[in-house]
Amino acid sequence: MNQKEQLMQRIEEERKKLNALLESGVTVGDAYEQSRTLDRLIEQYMDCQ
């Protein structure tokens, strides 16, 4: 599996975590931190050639 595929897999995993957090009613700060993690992975994916 190449780097881009690995990033896509991690993005999906982190997106699922964020959705689960939002459904469980976590604090805004926790949701924000998970969102930032997801954003960083998406940035890496977009930079990947």
N, C-alpha and C positions, 0 to 999 in steps of 0.2 A: 504494500500500500504506500503510495507516495505521500509527500507532506501535505498537499492540498486535500487529499482524501481524508487524511488523519485529522486535519483541522475541521473539515466538514463534520466528521463524526463527533469531535469534541464540542463543536457548536451545537449540534443536536442534543447532546447530553446536557450541556449547560442551559439550553433553552427549556428542556424538560424540567430541570431543577428550578428555574425561574418560575415557570408555570405552576409547579407544585407549591412553591413558596407563596405565590400570589393567591392560590386557592385556599391555602391554610390560614391566611390572614396575618402574615408576619408584619413586623414593623417596616416602616418606609425605608429606614436605614439598611436593613437586611436585604430588602428587595433591590435597593439602589446598588449595593455592593455586588449582588449577583448580576445585575444588569451591566455594570461596568466590566465584570469578568467576561461576559458575553460580547460586549462591544470590542474589547481588546482582541478576542479571538476572531471576530469578524474583520477587524482591521488587518490582522495577520493574514487572513484568507485573501483579502483583496490585494494585499501586497505580494502574494505568492505568484510566481510566474509559472 
